[in-house]
Amino acid sequence: MTTTRILVTGGAGFIGSHYVRTLLGPGGPGDVSVTVLDKLTYAGNPANLETVRGHAAFRFMKGDIRDSGLVTDLVAEHDQIVHFAAESHVDRSIRGAAEFVLTNVLGTQTLLDAALRRPEGSVRFLHVSTDEVYGSLTEGSWPETDPLRPNSPYAASKASSDLLALSYHRTFGLDVRVTRCSNNYGHHHFPEKVIPLFVTNLLDGRRVPLYGDGLNVRDWLHIDDHVQGLELVRTGGRAGEVYNIGGGTELSNKELTQLLLDLAGASWDSVEYVPDRLGHDLRYSVDCTKISTELGYRPRKDFTVGLAETFAWYRDNRAWWQPLKERAAL
Ligand SMILES: NC(=O)c1ccc[n+]([C@@H]2O[C@H](COP(=O)([O-])OP(=O)(O)OC[C@H]3O[C@@H](n4cnc5c(N)ncnc54)[C@H](O)[C@@H]3O)[C@@H](O)[C@H]2O)c1
């Protein structure tokens, strides 16, 4: 059996660590080895990789995707790159966009150039993008062919890296595959994001801050389903193609809040309406026909079950999130 050597950038973060735990876990493909390259920013957490640390096929490298020398050496030793590393929080990009451009745009370009320089020839490059690159829509869903109209600095930096990755396919023939997923949820999610923030606030008897009128709509994708989609694209997708990955559960923030209040046994007294996020996109919705018909993708996790499991995980893992909230003053 030949082993595929995968370099996972940002593998200590929320989705990247779940991807690595799944790949090296009991149901994983078994024919892969994984190196995580992660800078361990505020969002990167070594504890997320605790269960795979002793795995013979796992290696961790602390470093920056913008470090061209390091990245060139690492890429030379791998067959595939799955690129998660990014600054990922929209609110932070509104407070300051520089780090988003440096990591998301320059970092991706550094990786792409290293992929071109690989002495053994071609490497497969799976770029993890986001539905936020499409902008905002009131009805219908975006197919992959829709133009990109990102609104936040975060989304603009992700759109830039997404287009850069595709340009390396068109220009240099690099095997680039791009996925654009909707809002992920699940365990090990940094507690600044809406679901873990609301859950942990409610567990502490604190109020939850609901933006504006709460009518913004998001499609929720469980991390298991996201990993399923990523693996289908990594192993069976086509070079130069974009694949949307959605969860099939659209909810307004108000509806989401109601479900979380129900799980916590709390009422709307626990909700504090706060001024809306600047430029807050109204609705995201991806059309998943392509990945479904071409690769057989189907989201499997029922949202109410997934949300209850997520709530229970935070209830049972205070030691994971409490220090993070204290450090980030959340
Ligand atoms: N969370 C979501 O709902 C969502 C939705 C769509 C797309 N995405 C995309 O998925 C990817 C992963 O998202 P996430 O939620 O796991 O993010 P995250 O913020 O939890 O993790 C990001 C990881 O990247 C690392 N990192 C940041 N800058 C780095 C650098 N310069 N060099 C090396 N490592 C660096 C961090 O330390 C962290 O471990 C991102 O590209 C994000 O844009 C996320």
The ligand as a Gaussian input file, in Angstrom:
#p B3LYP/6-31G(d) Opt

LIG

0 1
 N      -15.270000      28.029000      10.363000
 C      -16.085000      28.145000       9.334000
 O      -17.310000      28.145000       9.488000
 C      -15.534000      28.264000       7.941000
 C      -16.459000      28.400000       6.894000
 C      -15.959000      28.492000       5.593000
 C      -14.592000      28.430000       5.352000
 N      -13.727000      28.316000       6.394000
 C      -12.291000      28.256000       6.093000
 O      -11.789000      27.043000       6.614000
 C      -10.436000      27.222000       7.053000
 C      -10.322000      26.774000       8.498000
 O      -11.233000      27.538000       9.291000
 P      -11.285000      27.365000      10.870000
 O      -12.614000      27.808000      11.301000
 O      -10.778000      26.028000      11.250000
 O      -10.208000      28.475000      11.307000
 P       -9.455000      28.661000      12.690000
 O       -9.309000      30.129000      12.862000
 O      -10.079000      27.853000      13.769000
 O       -8.029000      28.015000      12.418000
 C       -7.066000      28.617000      11.604000
 C       -5.734000      27.917000      11.873000
 O       -4.748000      28.488000      10.993000
 C       -3.588000      28.752000      11.764000
 N       -2.869000      29.865000      11.119000
 C       -3.274000      31.164000      11.032000
 N       -2.357000      31.886000      10.394000
 C       -1.340000      31.037000      10.058000
 C       -0.113000      31.199000       9.376000
 N        0.288000      32.399000       8.906000
 N        0.677000      30.121000       9.187000
 C        0.304000      28.898000       9.659000
 N       -0.860000      28.690000      10.332000
 C       -1.669000      29.754000      10.524000
 C       -4.083000      29.091000      13.149000
 O       -3.080000      28.929000      14.134000
 C       -5.222000      28.107000      13.299000
 O       -4.776000      26.870000      13.804000
 C      -10.118000      28.696000       6.841000
 O       -9.404000      28.819000       5.643000
 C      -11.478000      29.359000       6.734000
 O      -11.424000      30.515000       5.929000
 C      -14.177000      28.243000       7.675000

